[in-house]
Amino acid sequence: MKTKKVTIEVSESKLSALEVFIKNRNSTVELELQDTFNKLYERVVPNQVKLFVKETSPSKKDDGLNIPKVGK
């Protein structure tokens, strides 16, 4: 599946704190954002559209953002 990069602006101090404590969960900010994106997609996009997206995507892999899975 073709991917697209999404950029958001966040507080530097909040991001720094999050990066410190997210390590306790053996995760990363990127992995948690990928999970959140996938949950949002599942909740918001109608099933018929999800089926269309899945059937028309060149790749069978359908996991949202293309970020390597680390520590999970």
C-alpha angles and dihedrals in degrees: 000000000000111000135211127202117237120203126198133179118232137167111280092220093049091048092049091050091047092051091052096050099036088066087069087066092050089242142107135229088248093054092048091048090050090052091047091048091052092049091049090050091050092048099044109032115078116244094243090055092047089052091050092049091049094048095046098044115103093224127060090216108098109175102128114236118035100236121140113251109241128180098357 
